[in-house]
Amino acid sequence: MLSHGMKQIGSISTHHLLSIVPAILNPWVAAGILLLLAFFAAYTTALSWADLTYVLPATSLGYVLLALIAMFVLHEHVSPSRWLGITLITGGVGFVAGGPEITTHQKPELHGEGAGPTRIDAPAPRVQP
């Protein structure tokens, strides 16, 4: 989406930063920015559940998807050397995903059996001097 939108806008110079405003207002670029924000939200959520050594390679599968989109939707040429790189990345992802999982999940502590939820909005007790 970003590529399609930026091809509609044309080149942007770093000497004229105001030229970035029409680019951001382009619907394709705006949609691409929103998708990037969604990706970062999903990425940080995944990092809270698993190790970086597991999450980072798993996200690299996006390279395969992006190459296919570039080729079939945007009609861009994807060179054989890029396909080789994508194949190596995919092989690395398979290697890492097939390894042992070292992420452990801690069980939440209970405050006594049958204890209800703890109120965190109650005022703290006053300490007498």
Residue frames as a rotation matrix with the C-alpha (Angstrom) as fourth column:
MET 1
0.568 0.823 0.000 0.00
0.823 -0.568 0.000 0.00
0.000 0.000 -1.000 0.00
LEU 2
0.450 -0.478 -0.754 2.78
0.140 -0.796 0.588 2.38
-0.882 -0.370 -0.291 0.89
SER 3
-0.611 -0.733 0.298 4.60
0.369 0.069 0.927 1.59
-0.700 0.677 0.228 -2.35
HIS 4
-0.194 0.638 0.745 1.48
0.971 0.017 0.238 2.13
0.139 0.770 -0.623 -4.46
GLY 5
0.768 0.539 -0.345 0.68
0.607 -0.785 0.124 5.42
-0.204 -0.305 -0.930 -2.71
MET 6
0.212 -0.769 -0.603 4.21
0.066 -0.604 0.794 6.75
-0.975 -0.208 -0.077 -2.95
LYS 7
-0.634 -0.372 0.678 4.36
0.672 0.169 0.721 5.94
-0.383 0.913 0.142 -6.65
GLN 8
0.325 0.818 0.475 1.29
0.918 -0.394 0.050 8.14
0.228 0.420 -0.879 -7.06
ILE 9
0.820 -0.029 -0.572 2.92
0.289 -0.841 0.457 10.98
-0.494 -0.540 -0.681 -5.08
GLY 10
0.700 -0.678 0.224 6.37
0.102 -0.216 -0.971 10.87
0.707 0.703 -0.081 -6.65
SER 11
-0.142 -0.866 -0.480 9.70
0.753 0.220 -0.620 11.61
0.643 -0.449 0.621 -5.01
ILE 12
0.938 0.345 0.000 9.90
0.239 -0.651 0.720 13.55
0.249 -0.676 -0.693 -1.77
SER 13
0.051 -0.953 0.298 12.92
0.177 -0.285 -0.942 15.68
0.983 0.101 0.155 -0.96
THR 14
0.139 -0.088 -0.986 14.32
0.980 0.155 0.124 15.94
0.142 -0.984 0.108 2.54
HIS 15
-0.876 -0.483 0.009 14.94
0.481 -0.874 -0.075 19.61
0.044 -0.061 0.997 1.78
HIS 16
-0.591 0.775 0.226 11.19
-0.625 -0.616 0.480 20.24
0.511 0.142 0.848 1.49
LEU 17
-0.990 0.135 -0.051 9.62
0.136 0.756 -0.640 18.43
-0.048 -0.640 -0.767 4.42
LEU 18
-0.391 0.904 -0.174 6.21
-0.560 -0.384 -0.734 20.02
-0.731 -0.189 0.656 3.76
SER 19
-0.287 0.257 -0.923 5.96
-0.888 0.289 0.357 17.78
0.359 0.922 0.145 0.70
ILE 20
-0.975 -0.072 -0.211 5.39
0.013 0.927 -0.376 14.91
0.222 -0.369 -0.903 3.12
VAL 21
-0.602 0.797 0.052 1.92
-0.395 -0.241 -0.886 16.23
-0.694 -0.554 0.460 4.03
PRO 22
0.127 0.694 -0.709 0.29
-0.991 0.067 -0.113 15.32
-0.031 0.717 0.697 0.69
ALA 23
-0.514 -0.373 -0.773 1.94
-0.445 0.886 -0.132 11.90
0.734 0.276 -0.621 0.93
ILE 24
-0.987 0.156 0.047 0.43
0.027 0.438 -0.898 11.23
-0.161 -0.885 -0.437 4.35
LEU 25
-0.307 0.933 -0.188 -2.98
-0.589 -0.341 -0.732 12.41
-0.747 -0.114 0.655 3.12
ASN 26
-0.429 0.117 -0.896 -2.88
-0.795 0.421 0.436 9.97
0.429 0.899 -0.087 0.21
PRO 27
0.535 0.758 0.374 -5.40
-0.844 0.454 0.287 7.19
0.047 -0.469 0.882 1.06
TRP 28
0.717 -0.319 -0.620 -2.98
0.057 0.913 -0.403 4.40
0.695 0.254 0.673 0.12
VAL 29
-0.388 -0.912 0.131 -0.19
-0.011 -0.138 -0.990 5.82
0.921 -0.386 0.044 2.26
ALA 30
-0.261 0.378 0.888 -2.56
-0.922 -0.369 -0.114 6.50
0.284 -0.849 0.445 5.16
ALA 31
0.815 0.572 -0.096 -3.87
-0.536 0.806 0.251 2.91
0.221 -0.153 0.963 5.00
GLY 32
0.358 -0.776 -0.520 -0.30
0.233 0.613 -0.755 1.62
0.904 0.149 0.400 4.91
ILE 33
-0.559 -0.536 0.633 0.60
-0.422 -0.473 -0.773 3.67
0.714 -0.699 0.038 7.98
LEU 34
0.212 0.727 0.653 -2.45
-0.973 0.096 0.208 2.30
0.089 -0.680 0.728 9.83
LEU 35
0.872 0.064 -0.486 -1.43
-0.121 0.989 -0.087 -1.24
0.475 0.135 0.869 8.91
LEU 36
-0.152 -0.983 -0.102 2.08
0.100 0.087 -0.991 -0.56
0.983 -0.161 0.085 10.19
LEU 37
-0.407 0.089 0.909 0.62
-0.836 -0.438 -0.331 0.64
0.369 -0.894 0.253 13.49
ALA 38
0.700 0.702 0.136 -1.48
-0.709 0.657 0.256 -2.54
0.091 -0.276 0.957 13.69
PHE 39
0.526 -0.599 -0.604 1.65
0.134 0.760 -0.636 -4.60
0.840 0.254 0.480 13.00
PHE 40
-0.511 -0.781 0.360 3.57
-0.234 -0.277 -0.932 -2.91
0.827 -0.560 -0.041 15.81
ALA 41
0.010 0.598 0.802 0.67
-0.996 -0.069 0.064 -3.46
0.093 -0.799 0.594 18.21
ALA 42
0.912 0.319 -0.258 0.57
-0.325 0.946 0.020 -7.16
0.251 0.065 0.966 17.28
TYR 43
0.210 -0.933 -0.293 4.38
0.096 0.318 -0.943 -7.36
0.973 0.170 0.156 17.46
THR 44
-0.531 -0.400 0.747 4.57
-0.644 -0.381 -0.663 -5.92
0.550 -0.833 -0.055 20.97
THR 45
0.448 0.747 0.491 1.76
-0.893 0.404 0.200 -8.22
-0.049 -0.528 0.848 22.06
ALA 46
0.826 -0.199 -0.528 3.63
-0.023 0.923 -0.384 -11.22
0.564 0.329 0.758 20.65
LEU 47
-0.214 -0.973 0.086 6.80
-0.105 -0.064 -0.992 -10.11
0.971 -0.221 -0.089 22.46
SER 48
-0.208 0.194 0.959 4.89
-0.960 -0.227 -0.162 -10.11
0.186 -0.954 0.234 25.74
TRP 49
0.776 0.578 0.250 4.00
-0.609 0.791 0.063 -13.79
-0.161 -0.201 0.966 25.16
ALA 50
0.869 -0.462 0.176 7.20
0.492 0.844 -0.212 -15.25
-0.051 0.271 0.961 23.64
ASP 51
0.146 -0.933 -0.329 10.93
0.458 -0.231 0.858 -14.71
-0.877 -0.276 0.393 23.31
LEU 52
0.372 -0.121 -0.920 12.42
-0.629 -0.762 -0.154 -12.33
-0.682 0.637 -0.360 20.76
THR 53
-0.686 -0.724 -0.068 14.32
-0.565 0.472 0.677 -15.24
-0.458 0.503 -0.733 19.23
TYR 54
-0.576 0.581 0.575 10.98
0.622 0.768 -0.153 -16.84
-0.530 0.270 -0.804 18.40
VAL 55
0.422 0.831 -0.363 8.90
0.415 -0.533 -0.738 -13.76
-0.806 0.161 -0.570 17.47
LEU 56
0.054 -0.454 -0.889 11.43
-0.557 -0.753 0.350 -12.01
-0.829 0.477 -0.294 15.23
PRO 57
-0.921 -0.387 0.041 11.96
-0.180 0.517 0.837 -14.91
-0.345 0.763 -0.546 12.81
ALA 58
-0.363 0.859 0.360 8.23
0.774 0.494 -0.397 -15.61
-0.519 0.135 -0.844 12.72
THR 59
0.440 0.530 -0.725 7.55
0.082 -0.827 -0.556 -12.05
-0.894 0.185 -0.408 11.57
SER 60
-0.485 -0.705 -0.517 10.04
-0.491 -0.270 0.828 -12.49
-0.724 0.656 -0.216 8.73
LEU 61
-0.482 0.410 0.774 7.48
0.693 0.719 0.051 -14.64
-0.536 0.561 -0.631 6.93
GLY 62
0.500 0.641 -0.582 6.08
0.198 -0.740 -0.643 -11.27
-0.843 0.206 -0.497 5.90
TYR 63
-0.370 -0.711 -0.598 8.92
-0.532 -0.366 0.764 -11.07
-0.762 0.601 -0.243 3.36
VAL 64
-0.858 0.115 0.501 7.37
0.402 0.757 0.515 -13.96
-0.320 0.643 -0.696 1.43
LEU 65
0.118 0.993 -0.009 3.94
0.846 -0.105 -0.523 -12.37
-0.520 0.054 -0.852 1.53
LEU 66
0.357 -0.026 -0.934 5.28
-0.139 -0.990 -0.026 -8.96
-0.924 0.139 -0.357 0.47
ALA 67
-0.728 -0.660 -0.185 7.22
-0.315 0.082 0.946 -10.44
-0.609 0.747 -0.267 -2.44
LEU 68
-0.630 0.572 0.526 4.10
0.743 0.641 0.193 -12.23
-0.227 0.512 -0.828 -3.68
ILE 69
0.431 0.785 -0.445 2.01
0.604 -0.617 -0.505 -9.06
-0.671 -0.052 -0.740 -3.33
ALA 70
-0.037 -0.533 -0.845 4.68
-0.378 -0.775 0.506 -7.03
-0.925 0.338 -0.173 -5.14
MET 71
-0.897 -0.403 0.179 4.78
-0.035 0.468 0.883 -9.57
-0.440 0.786 -0.434 -7.93
PHE 72
-0.628 0.691 0.359 1.08
0.777 0.532 0.336 -10.27
0.041 0.490 -0.871 -8.49
VAL 73
0.395 0.822 -0.410 -0.68
0.826 -0.514 -0.233 -7.11
-0.403 -0.247 -0.882 -7.28
LEU 74
0.493 -0.269 -0.827 1.82
-0.147 -0.963 0.225 -4.34
-0.857 0.011 -0.515 -8.04
HIS 75
0.951 -0.109 0.289 3.33
0.308 0.401 -0.863 -6.20
-0.021 0.909 0.415 -11.05
GLU 76
0.543 -0.840 0.001 6.88
-0.817 -0.528 0.231 -5.54
-0.193 -0.126 -0.973 -9.87
HIS 77
0.480 -0.492 -0.727 9.83
-0.234 0.727 -0.646 -7.69
0.846 0.480 0.234 -10.90
VAL 78
0.728 -0.313 0.610 11.26
-0.584 0.183 0.791 -9.81
-0.359 -0.932 -0.050 -8.10
SER 79
0.162 -0.779 -0.606 14.75
-0.890 0.150 -0.431 -10.95
0.427 0.609 -0.668 -9.05
PRO 80
0.544 -0.012 -0.839 16.03
0.067 0.997 0.029 -14.52
0.836 -0.072 0.543 -8.52
SER 81
-0.578 -0.804 -0.137 18.52
0.239 -0.006 -0.971 -13.27
0.780 -0.594 0.196 -5.92
ARG 82
-0.516 0.488 0.704 15.65
-0.815 -0.534 -0.227 -11.83
0.265 -0.691 0.673 -3.88
TRP 83
0.599 0.737 -0.313 13.77
-0.615 0.673 0.410 -15.13
0.513 -0.053 0.857 -4.13
LEU 84
0.048 -0.677 -0.734 16.92
0.318 0.707 -0.632 -16.87
0.947 -0.203 0.249 -2.92
GLY 85
-0.833 -0.348 0.431 17.07
-0.224 -0.499 -0.837 -14.51
0.506 -0.794 0.337 0.06
ILE 86
-0.008 0.923 0.386 13.39
-0.968 -0.104 0.228 -15.12
0.250 -0.372 0.894 0.80
THR 87
0.583 0.169 -0.795 14.00
-0.163 0.983 0.089 -18.88
0.796 0.078 0.601 0.62
LEU 88
-0.450 -0.822 -0.349 16.89
0.300 0.229 -0.926 -18.59
0.841 -0.521 0.144 3.08
ILE 89
-0.693 0.275 0.666 14.76
-0.664 -0.604 -0.441 -16.53
0.282 -0.748 0.601 5.47
THR 90
0.402 0.910 -0.105 11.93
-0.821 0.408 0.399 -19.06
0.406 -0.074 0.911 5.24
GLY 91
0.292 -0.393 -0.872 14.38
0.184 0.918 -0.352 -21.89
0.938 -0.058 0.341 5.93
GLY 92
-0.778 -0.608 0.158 15.70
0.016 -0.270 -0.963 -20.03
0.628 -0.747 0.219 8.96
VAL 93
-0.260 0.785 0.562 12.17
-0.938 -0.344 0.047 -19.52
0.230 -0.515 0.826 10.26
GLY 94
0.636 0.487 -0.598 11.51
-0.407 0.871 0.276 -23.24
0.655 0.068 0.752 9.90
PHE 95
-0.174 -0.805 -0.566 14.74
0.305 0.503 -0.809 -24.03
0.936 -0.313 0.158 11.72
VAL 96
-0.865 -0.143 0.482 13.94
-0.341 -0.536 -0.772 -21.72
0.369 -0.832 0.415 14.63
ALA 97
0.020 0.969 0.245 10.27
-0.964 -0.047 0.263 -22.75
0.267 -0.241 0.933 14.83
GLY 98
0.529 0.155 -0.834 11.28
-0.170 0.983 0.075 -26.41
0.831 0.102 0.546 14.99
GLY 99
-0.559 -0.824 -0.088 13.54
-0.008 0.112 -0.994 -25.80
0.829 -0.555 -0.069 17.99
PRO 100
-0.343 0.411 -0.845 12.61
0.904 0.387 -0.179 -26.05
0.253 -0.826 -0.504 21.65
GLU 101
0.360 0.528 0.769 10.36
0.156 -0.847 0.508 -23.42
0.920 -0.063 -0.387 23.18
ILE 102
-0.525 -0.642 -0.558 12.10
0.681 0.076 -0.728 -21.75
0.510 -0.763 0.397 26.11
THR 103
-0.546 0.418 0.726 9.38
-0.476 -0.868 0.142 -19.27
0.690 -0.268 0.672 26.97
THR 104
-0.664 0.376 -0.646 7.76
0.690 0.642 -0.335 -20.05
0.289 -0.668 -0.686 30.29
HIS 105
-0.133 0.718 0.683 4.54
-0.146 -0.696 0.703 -18.57
0.980 -0.006 0.198 31.55
GLN 106
-0.981 -0.189 -0.039 4.18
0.025 0.079 -0.997 -17.80
0.191 -0.979 -0.073 35.23
LYS 107
-0.122 0.967 -0.225 0.89
0.770 0.235 0.593 -18.57
0.626 -0.100 -0.773 36.91
PRO 108
-0.124 0.119 0.985 -0.65
-0.331 -0.941 0.072 -15.58
0.935 -0.317 0.156 38.65
GLU 109
-0.913 -0.234 -0.335 -0.42
0.240 0.358 -0.902 -15.69
0.331 -0.904 -0.270 42.42
LEU 110
0.159 0.986 0.053 -3.67
0.294 -0.098 0.951 -15.95
0.942 -0.136 -0.306 44.34
HIS 111
-0.557 -0.290 0.778 -4.11
-0.549 -0.574 -0.607 -14.10
0.623 -0.766 0.161 47.62
GLY 112
-0.695 0.336 0.635 -5.48
-0.454 0.480 -0.751 -17.07
-0.558 -0.810 -0.181 49.49
GLU 113
-0.898 0.371 0.235 -7.89
0.439 0.733 0.520 -19.69
0.021 0.571 -0.821 48.31
GLY 114
0.000 0.994 0.107 -11.17
0.995 -0.010 0.095 -18.27
0.095 0.106 -0.990 47.11
ALA 115
-0.353 -0.171 -0.920 -9.92
0.439 -0.898 -0.001 -14.71
-0.826 -0.404 0.392 47.42
GLY 116
0.682 0.660 0.316 -11.73
0.631 -0.311 -0.711 -12.26
-0.371 0.684 -0.629 45.22
PRO 117
0.274 -0.588 0.761 -10.15
0.691 -0.430 -0.581 -9.54
0.669 0.685 0.289 43.12
THR 118
-0.232 -0.470 -0.852 -7.97
0.907 -0.421 -0.015 -7.06
-0.351 -0.776 0.524 44.92
ARG 119
0.849 0.511 0.136 -9.09
0.528 -0.808 -0.261 -3.44
-0.024 0.293 -0.956 44.85
ILE 120
-0.210 -0.974 0.081 -6.30
0.978 -0.211 0.000 -1.26
0.017 0.079 0.997 43.58
ASP 121
-0.228 0.165 0.959 -8.27
0.318 -0.919 0.234 1.98
0.920 0.359 0.157 43.61
ALA 122
0.739 0.462 -0.490 -8.76
0.591 -0.096 0.801 2.02
0.323 -0.881 -0.344 47.40
PRO 123
0.612 -0.540 0.578 -6.88
-0.483 -0.834 -0.267 4.83
0.626 -0.116 -0.771 49.17
ALA 124
-0.161 -0.778 -0.607 -3.71
0.307 0.545 -0.780 3.88
0.938 -0.312 0.151 50.97
PRO 125
0.649 0.393 -0.651 -3.90
0.718 -0.034 0.695 3.90
0.251 -0.919 -0.305 54.78
ARG 126
0.611 -0.409 0.678 -2.50
-0.330 -0.910 -0.252 6.99
0.720 -0.070 -0.691 56.49
VAL 127
0.076 -0.686 -0.723 0.64
0.772 0.500 -0.393 6.61
0.631 -0.528 0.568 58.55
GLN 128
0.966 0.256 0.025 0.71
0.167 -0.698 0.697 8.57
0.196 -0.669 -0.717 61.83
PRO 129
0.216 -0.943 0.252 4.00
-0.177 -0.292 -0.940 10.41
0.960 0.158 -0.230 62.53
